[in-house]
Amino acid sequence: MKQISVFSVALTLISTIVAAVVLWKVIDYYMFSPWTRDGRVRADIVQIAPDISGWITDIRVIDNQPVRKGQVLFVIDEARYQLAYREAVATLAQRRATYDEARREDVRNGQLGNLVAVEVAQQSHARAQEARAQMDLAKVAVDTAQLNLHRTAIVSPVDGYVNDRAPRLNEYATAGKAVLSIVDAHSFRVDGYFEETKMRHIRVGQQVDIVVMGEPRLLRGHVVSIVAGIEDRDRTVSPSNLLPNVDPAFSWVRLAQRIPVRVALDEVPSDFQMIAGRTATVLIRGPELLPLGMQGASAADAASAPQTRFGLWLERVFGALR
């Protein structure tokens, strides 16, 4: 009985120690390890606004179409601006003829010397100068008309994707007002919103593993920046300071603030569907953390690392409870 009692005590003690270690690992991972399920795929959205006004007479793209930098998106009333350019050229020719006549008269009066009254000579010289100024203005008008004609063709400033609302034929475009937007294909990144209790584990340059929701493969990246300030929602200050305001998961308890961390993608497979706004799980890999798996590997292959398998299991368990 004594031996059984000692064995039971030892077994109970070992079980308690193991349970305590597991509990500590769970708490440490969930509360302090640098990972978050609150990640978002982001990209620069370029607003396309024409520099001229007019009717849209030609559409060269459709909704959600990929485009290249310099590709024509749509054309605004090219015929009208072609006429304006021809009118400016004709006006310049007229002003040049007027200037040539005034200059000849001024030169002739200057050659006659005392045979021409001083007042007449001064007037002819002033007319020549005025005609020259009018001709210079006409040259500027030609350049402006030519620039406007060139800008009737609205081109894409970046490689990217037309947003889901391309302009329609015969719509009126107003100068300076956005007509469509393009998602910059070279600006995709991931913003991870980490609790402030985990920030001490995050440094610029650290490697990052990213799991985009619905995708079986992992992406690799690295931390490029950490935001220097966020909005203080507990104080009544003007929101005009342009700081990011990240809402907590639950506003009725005192939760740690969320700090945006920007992650650059090292490489994205060509067939990976990058969409701005998709959600992602972000794990910062420090010297003590193992990578989730080889880049482009499946989530099942990534779980082969013992340390990471435990972390992924915790992420699934607590993710289901949140």
KAPE-V236616 format. One line per field, one symbol per residue. ss: DSSP state (@ for helix, = for strand, . for the rest). phi: phi as a letter, one per 20 degrees, with the letter a starting at -180 (. if undefined). psi: psi as a letter, one per 30 degrees, with the letter a starting at -180 (. if undefined). A space follows every 10 residues. Layout:
# KAPE-V236616
ss->???
phi->???
psi->???
This chain:
# KAPE-V236616
ss->.@@@@@@@@@ @@@@@@@@@@ @@@@@@@@@@ @@..====== ==..=====. ...======. .....==... .=====.@@@ @@@@@@@@@@ @@@@@@@@@@ @@@@@@@@@@ @@@@@..@@@ @@@@@@@@@@ @@@@@@@@@@ @@@@@@@@@@ ..===....= ==........ .==....=== ====....== =====@@@@@ @.....==== ==....=.== ======...= ........@@ @..=...... .......=== =======... ........== =====..... .......=@@ @@...@@@@@ @@@@@@@@@@ @.
phi->.fffffffff ffffffffff ffffffffff ecffbbeedc fcbfdefdcf ecdqffdbdd ccgmffcdfn ffebcdkfff ffffffffff ffffffffff ffffffffff ffmffdfgff ffffffffff ffffffffff ffffffffff efeedfebfr cfffbffdfm feedgndfdb cceffedfbc dddefffdff edcfoffcdc degndfeedd bbfdacgeac fefecedfff fmefddfffc eecedffedf ceceefbcgf efeecfofeb ecceeegede ffrfgnffff fffffgffgf ffffffffff ef
psi->eeeeeeeeee eeeeeeeeee eeeeeeeeee efkilkfilk kllkjjkjkl flllkjfkkf llkgkkllkf kkelkjheee feeeeeeeee eeeeeeeeee eeeeeeeeee ffbffkkeee eeeeeeeeee eeeeeeeeee eeeeeeeeee gfjklkflka kklgilllkg lkkkkfkkel lkjjfggklk jkjkkfffff gklkfkkkkk jkkfkfllkk alkflkkfkl kjffkilkgg fgkkjjklek fgljlklkkk kkkkkekkkf gkjkkkflll kkkkjaffkl lflkkfllee efgfkeeeee eeeeeeefef f.
